[in-house]
Amino acid sequence: MVDVLMRKNYSRLGISKMASACTVGIYLLLGSLVGGPAFGQTASSAEGASQLPADWRDVKDGVGGYPAGPMLEIALRRTHSDKLEMFKWRSEFIAMLSAQPGPLVEREWRSIWGRPENTGAGTWTGMTWWENQQRWQDMANMLFPTPAAEKWLRTLDMTLIFVKPLDNSFDLRTLAQSGGQVLELGLLVFPISGPNAVSEKDPAAQAYLDALEKNDAKTYRFAIYPNPAGFDGPFTVAYNKNGPPATTGEKWFVYMASYPSAEARTRIQSIDEVRRAFDAITDATVKEHSDIQVMTRTTSQVCIKKTTHACSLDPDDCHVGVMGSGDTWAASCSERPQPCATAYDVCSQLSPRTCDAVGGSRVDACR
């Protein structure tokens, strides 16, 4: 099992500062949701791994109690309300997020299989590569209290976990990007005390990853950041499938496996060595806290239909072509093409942002 690199002498003062900084942003998550979720792709630029310091994968104390260096946020979101209602408010939240400093790369996947079973309207998992954890805290304090975020978060149950990849080859920009590739994500917990305790370095977890690698799947392991509550492990918000994470007596293990296709995963998982290793790793976990998702790449942007210029909130309904021959993606419904009058009495269907940039004016219709 992955060795958590976070220093255990994380100061009481640091934890206190972190908890204090989270109060405003996290209040909405804990308050409104407990009573009652790669985020999606944006225009944020990504820095190459070669530009990062050599030790950036080490989880260590930073300024003001925050760990230093880049951080990967994983947000597993089960939608329990209407699917399109979730997409509507998600598009507004992502539009606001794209304007914030801090996110380097953002991606999202849709689950096609899950343990525990996926119910409701579906499960979407976002991953965001942040400059550092303080940037995430700044975003949370600014965006989570907004009406759009509140309405979006009410549509789903979310588990957040903050990690750093331990493998130099990990690159969120290229992870399971094609339409055929699938990504397996495991948020697993093993007991390290009590009658069913496993070793701190549980052999079952590594044996499973070794079996996958041997049979042509690519695997990645992660070190765990402390969550906003100050302890290592997922930060669970109104998660009606799994119980709250334990602060002691449990060891968290986060892995990903990338397969060329769903058919390839089925074939690899049917191999005796892999099947036995998978059974061993799942049998050893604390079932009520653990989660495995198999996912395909998707997007959190909205779809603008070519023929009607209508804004579709369902990404599965988008048929994007090339050279303007199909539907298009937009950050939010407010960016859908609208009639815009430009110089020489030319009227075109342009997004409001483009219309303003070319000095045009919005009109009711092109005549």
C-alpha positions as CSV (number, residue, x, y, z in Angstrom):
1,M,0.0,0.0,0.0
2,V,1.1,3.5,-0.8
3,D,3.2,5.1,1.9
4,V,1.6,8.4,2.8
5,L,4.3,11.0,2.6
6,M,2.5,13.6,4.7
7,R,4.5,14.4,7.8
8,K,2.8,13.3,10.9
9,N,4.1,16.3,12.8
10,Y,1.6,18.5,10.9
11,S,1.2,21.2,13.5
12,R,-1.9,21.9,15.5
13,L,-1.5,25.5,14.5
14,G,-1.4,24.5,10.8
15,I,-4.5,22.4,11.1
16,S,-6.2,25.2,13.0
17,K,-5.4,27.7,10.2
18,M,-6.6,25.3,7.6
19,A,-9.9,24.7,9.3
20,S,-10.4,28.4,9.9
21,A,-9.7,29.2,6.2
22,C,-12.2,26.6,5.1
23,T,-15.0,27.7,7.4
24,V,-16.9,29.9,4.9
25,G,-16.3,27.7,1.8
26,I,-17.0,24.4,3.5
27,Y,-20.0,25.5,5.6
28,L,-22.2,25.2,2.6
29,L,-20.9,21.6,1.9
30,L,-21.4,20.4,5.5
31,G,-24.4,22.5,6.4
32,S,-26.8,22.4,3.5
33,L,-25.8,19.0,2.1
34,V,-25.6,16.9,5.2
35,G,-29.0,18.1,6.1
36,G,-30.7,17.6,2.9
37,P,-20.2,16.0,-5.1
38,A,-10.6,17.0,-13.2
39,F,-14.0,19.5,-12.2
40,G,-14.6,19.8,-15.9
41,Q,-12.4,21.0,-18.8
42,T,-11.8,24.8,-18.9
43,A,-9.4,27.1,-20.7
44,S,-6.9,27.1,-17.8
45,S,-3.4,26.6,-19.0
46,A,-1.2,23.7,-17.9
47,E,2.4,23.9,-16.9
48,G,4.7,21.1,-18.1
49,A,5.9,18.7,-15.4
50,S,9.5,19.6,-16.4
51,Q,8.9,23.1,-15.0
52,L,8.1,21.8,-11.5
53,P,10.7,21.3,-8.8
54,A,12.1,17.8,-8.6
55,D,10.6,17.2,-5.1
56,W,7.1,18.5,-5.9
57,R,5.5,15.1,-5.3
58,D,6.6,15.2,-1.6
59,V,3.7,16.1,0.6
60,K,5.2,18.6,3.2
61,D,4.3,21.6,5.3
62,G,4.0,24.9,3.5
63,V,3.2,28.4,4.3
64,G,0.5,28.9,7.0
65,G,0.0,25.2,7.6
66,Y,-0.9,24.4,4.0
67,P,1.1,21.6,2.2
68,A,3.4,23.0,-0.4
69,G,3.4,22.4,-4.1
70,P,0.8,21.2,-6.7
71,M,-2.1,19.1,-5.6
72,L,-4.6,16.8,-7.4
73,E,-8.2,17.2,-6.3
74,I,-10.5,14.2,-7.0
75,A,-14.2,14.9,-6.6
76,L,-16.5,11.9,-7.0
77,R,-20.1,13.1,-7.5
78,R,-23.2,10.9,-7.4
79,T,-26.2,12.7,-8.9
80,H,-29.3,12.0,-7.0
81,S,-31.7,14.6,-8.6
82,D,-32.6,15.3,-12.2
83,K,-29.6,14.9,-14.5
84,L,-30.2,18.1,-16.5
85,E,-30.8,20.1,-13.4
86,M,-27.3,19.0,-12.2
87,F,-25.8,19.9,-15.6
88,K,-27.5,23.3,-15.6
89,W,-25.9,24.5,-12.4
90,R,-22.7,22.7,-13.0
91,S,-22.1,24.7,-16.2
92,E,-22.6,27.9,-14.3
93,F,-20.2,26.8,-11.5
94,I,-17.6,25.7,-14.1
95,A,-17.8,29.1,-15.9
96,M,-17.0,30.8,-12.6
97,L,-14.3,28.3,-11.8
98,S,-12.5,28.9,-15.1
99,A,-12.0,32.5,-14.1
100,Q,-10.3,31.6,-10.9
101,P,-6.5,31.4,-10.5
102,G,-5.0,28.1,-9.4
103,P,-6.3,25.2,-11.5
104,L,-3.7,24.0,-14.0
105,V,-5.5,21.1,-15.6
106,E,-9.2,20.0,-15.3
107,R,-10.8,16.8,-16.5
108,E,-14.0,14.9,-15.9
109,W,-15.2,11.3,-16.4
110,R,-18.6,9.6,-16.4
111,S,-18.9,6.2,-14.5
112,I,-20.0,3.2,-16.4
113,W,-19.6,0.8,-13.4
114,G,-19.1,1.3,-9.7
115,R,-18.7,-0.5,-6.4
116,P,-20.8,0.3,-4.5
117,E,-23.4,0.3,-7.3
118,N,-24.1,3.6,-9.0
119,T,-27.7,4.6,-8.5
120,G,-29.7,7.8,-9.2
121,A,-29.0,9.8,-12.4
122,G,-25.3,8.8,-12.7
123,T,-21.9,9.4,-11.3
124,W,-19.3,11.9,-12.6
125,T,-15.8,12.3,-11.3
126,G,-13.9,15.6,-11.7
127,M,-10.1,15.9,-11.3
128,T,-8.3,19.2,-11.0
129,W,-4.6,19.8,-10.8
130,W,-4.1,22.8,-8.6
131,E,-1.0,25.0,-8.1
132,N,-1.3,24.3,-4.4
133,Q,-3.9,23.6,-1.7
134,Q,-4.2,27.2,-0.7
135,R,-5.4,28.0,-4.2
136,W,-8.2,25.4,-3.7
137,Q,-9.0,27.0,-0.3
138,D,-9.2,30.4,-1.9
139,M,-11.6,29.1,-4.6
140,A,-13.8,27.3,-2.0
141,N,-14.1,30.4,0.1
142,M,-15.1,32.5,-3.0
143,L,-17.3,30.1,-5.0
144,F,-19.0,27.7,-2.6
145,P,-21.1,30.3,-0.9
146,T,-22.6,31.5,-4.3
147,P,-26.2,30.6,-5.3
148,A,-25.0,28.7,-8.4
149,A,-22.7,26.5,-6.3
150,E,-25.4,25.9,-3.7
151,K,-28.0,24.8,-6.2
152,W,-25.5,22.5,-8.0
153,L,-24.3,20.9,-4.8
154,R,-27.9,20.1,-3.8
155,T,-28.2,17.9,-6.8
156,L,-25.5,15.4,-5.8
157,D,-23.5,13.6,-3.1
158,M,-19.8,14.3,-3.3
159,T,-16.6,12.8,-1.9
160,L,-13.4,14.9,-2.1
161,I,-9.9,13.6,-1.7
162,F,-6.6,15.5,-2.2
163,V,-3.6,13.6,-3.5
164,K,-0.2,13.8,-5.2
165,P,0.9,11.2,-7.9
166,L,3.9,9.1,-6.9
167,D,4.6,8.2,-10.6
168,N,6.6,10.5,-12.8
169,S,4.6,9.3,-15.8
170,F,1.3,10.6,-14.4
171,D,-0.1,13.4,-16.6
172,L,-3.7,14.5,-16.1
173,R,-3.7,16.2,-19.5
174,T,-3.2,12.8,-21.3
175,L,-4.9,10.4,-18.9
176,A,-7.6,8.3,-20.6
177,Q,-8.4,11.0,-23.2
178,S,-9.7,9.0,-26.2
179,G,-13.3,8.0,-26.6
180,G,-12.4,4.3,-26.2
181,Q,-10.1,4.4,-23.1
182,V,-11.5,3.8,-19.6
183,L,-10.1,4.8,-16.3
184,E,-10.5,2.8,-13.1
185,L,-10.3,4.8,-9.9
186,G,-10.0,3.3,-6.5
187,L,-10.5,5.2,-3.2
188,L,-9.9,2.3,-0.8
189,V,-9.5,2.1,2.9
190,F,-7.8,-0.8,4.8
191,P,-8.1,-1.5,8.6
192,I,-4.8,-1.3,10.4
193,S,-6.2,-2.1,13.8
194,G,-8.7,-4.5,15.1
195,P,-9.3,-8.2,14.3
196,N,-9.2,-7.7,10.5
197,A,-6.1,-5.4,10.5
198,V,-3.7,-5.6,7.5
199,S,-0.1,-4.5,7.4
200,E,0.8,-0.9,7.0
201,K,2.3,-2.0,3.7
202,D,-0.6,-4.2,2.6
203,P,0.7,-6.7,-0.1
204,A,-2.8,-7.1,-1.6
205,A,-2.9,-3.6,-3.0
206,Q,0.5,-3.8,-4.7
207,A,-0.2,-7.3,-6.0
208,Y,-3.3,-6.1,-7.8
209,L,-1.4,-3.2,-9.4
210,D,1.4,-5.5,-10.4
211,A,-1.0,-7.9,-12.0
212,L,-2.6,-5.1,-14.0
213,E,0.8,-3.8,-15.2
214,K,1.8,-7.4,-16.2
215,N,-1.3,-7.6,-18.4
216,D,-0.9,-4.2,-20.2
217,A,-2.9,-1.8,-18.0
218,K,-1.2,1.4,-16.9
219,T,-1.4,2.0,-13.1
220,Y,-0.7,5.0,-10.8
221,R,-0.4,5.3,-7.1
222,F,-0.9,8.5,-4.9
223,A,0.2,10.1,-1.7
224,I,-2.7,11.5,0.4
225,Y,-2.9,15.2,1.4
226,P,-4.6,16.1,4.6
227,N,-8.2,17.1,3.9
228,P,-9.9,20.4,5.1
229,A,-10.7,18.7,8.4
230,G,-7.0,18.2,9.0
231,F,-6.6,14.4,8.7
232,D,-5.5,12.1,5.9
233,G,-8.2,10.6,3.8
234,P,-11.4,11.6,1.8
235,F,-13.5,14.6,2.9
236,T,-17.0,13.1,2.6
237,V,-20.0,15.4,2.0
238,A,-23.5,14.0,2.3
239,Y,-22.3,10.7,0.8
240,N,-25.3,8.4,1.2
241,K,-23.5,5.3,0.1
242,N,-20.4,5.3,2.2
243,G,-20.0,6.2,5.9
244,P,-17.8,9.1,7.0
245,P,-14.0,8.4,6.9
246,A,-12.3,7.3,10.1
247,T,-9.5,9.5,11.5
248,T,-7.7,6.6,13.1
249,G,-7.2,2.9,12.6
250,E,-7.5,3.0,8.9
251,K,-5.1,3.4,6.0
252,W,-6.2,5.1,2.7
253,F,-5.0,3.8,-0.7
254,V,-5.7,5.7,-3.9
255,Y,-4.9,4.2,-7.3
256,M,-5.8,4.6,-10.9
257,A,-5.6,2.2,-13.8
258,S,-6.0,3.1,-17.5
259,Y,-7.2,0.6,-20.0
260,P,-7.3,1.0,-23.9
261,S,-11.0,0.2,-23.9
262,A,-13.9,-1.2,-21.8
263,E,-13.5,-4.4,-23.7
264,A,-9.8,-4.5,-22.8
265,R,-10.6,-4.0,-19.1
266,T,-13.2,-6.9,-19.2
267,R,-10.5,-9.1,-20.8
268,I,-7.8,-8.2,-18.3
269,Q,-10.1,-8.6,-15.3
270,S,-11.1,-12.1,-16.5
271,I,-7.4,-13.3,-16.3
272,D,-7.1,-15.6,-13.2
273,E,-4.2,-13.7,-11.7
274,V,-5.9,-10.3,-12.0
275,R,-9.3,-11.7,-10.8
276,R,-7.7,-13.3,-7.7
277,A,-5.8,-10.1,-6.9
278,F,-8.9,-7.9,-7.3
279,D,-10.9,-10.2,-5.0
280,A,-8.1,-10.1,-2.5
281,I,-7.9,-6.3,-2.5
282,T,-11.7,-5.8,-2.2
283,D,-12.1,-8.5,0.5
284,A,-9.5,-6.7,2.6
285,T,-11.1,-3.2,2.4
286,V,-13.5,-1.5,4.7
287,K,-16.5,-1.8,2.4
288,E,-18.6,1.0,3.8
289,H,-15.7,3.5,3.2
290,S,-14.2,2.2,-0.1
291,D,-15.2,3.1,-3.6
292,I,-14.2,1.9,-7.1
293,Q,-15.3,3.6,-10.3
294,V,-14.8,2.6,-13.9
295,M,-15.2,5.8,-16.1
296,T,-15.1,7.2,-19.6
297,R,-13.9,10.7,-20.5
298,T,-16.6,13.4,-20.7
299,T,-16.8,17.2,-20.4
300,S,-18.5,19.6,-18.1
301,Q,-19.1,22.2,-20.8
302,V,-22.5,22.7,-22.3
303,C,-23.4,21.9,-25.9
304,I,-24.5,24.5,-28.4
305,K,-26.6,22.9,-31.1
306,K,-25.6,23.9,-34.6
307,T,-29.1,24.0,-36.3
308,T,-31.0,25.7,-33.5
309,H,-28.2,27.4,-31.4
310,A,-30.0,25.9,-28.4
311,C,-28.1,25.2,-25.3
312,S,-28.1,21.5,-24.4
313,L,-27.2,20.7,-20.8
314,D,-26.6,17.0,-21.6
315,P,-23.0,16.4,-22.9
316,D,-24.1,13.0,-24.3
317,D,-26.3,15.0,-26.7
318,C,-23.4,16.9,-28.3
319,H,-22.1,15.8,-31.7
320,V,-19.1,18.0,-32.3
321,G,-17.8,18.1,-35.9
322,V,-14.7,19.8,-37.5
323,M,-14.4,23.1,-39.2
324,G,-17.8,24.3,-37.9
325,S,-19.7,21.3,-39.3
326,G,-21.3,20.2,-36.0
327,D,-22.3,21.2,-32.5
328,T,-19.9,23.1,-30.4
329,W,-18.9,23.3,-26.7
330,A,-19.2,26.4,-24.6
331,A,-18.4,27.3,-21.0
332,S,-22.0,28.0,-20.1
333,C,-25.4,28.6,-21.8
334,S,-24.8,32.4,-21.6
335,E,-22.1,31.9,-24.2
336,R,-24.3,30.3,-26.9
337,P,-24.2,32.1,-30.3
338,Q,-26.7,35.0,-30.7
339,P,-27.4,37.5,-33.5
340,C,-24.6,40.1,-33.6
341,A,-24.5,43.0,-36.0
342,T,-21.0,44.0,-37.1
343,A,-19.4,46.4,-39.6
344,Y,-20.7,46.7,-43.1
345,D,-24.2,45.5,-42.0
346,V,-23.0,42.0,-41.5
347,C,-25.0,40.0,-39.1
348,S,-23.6,36.7,-37.7
349,Q,-24.3,34.2,-35.0
350,L,-21.6,34.9,-32.4
351,S,-21.1,34.3,-28.7
352,P,-21.6,37.5,-26.7
353,R,-17.9,37.5,-25.8
354,T,-16.8,37.3,-29.5
355,C,-19.5,39.9,-30.5
356,D,-18.0,42.4,-28.0
357,A,-14.4,41.6,-29.1
358,V,-15.1,42.4,-32.7
359,G,-16.9,45.6,-31.9
360,G,-20.4,44.3,-32.8
361,S,-23.7,44.8,-31.1
362,R,-26.3,42.2,-30.2
363,V,-29.6,42.4,-32.0
364,D,-32.8,40.5,-31.8
365,A,-32.4,38.7,-35.1
366,C,-30.4,38.7,-38.3
367,R,-32.5,39.9,-41.2
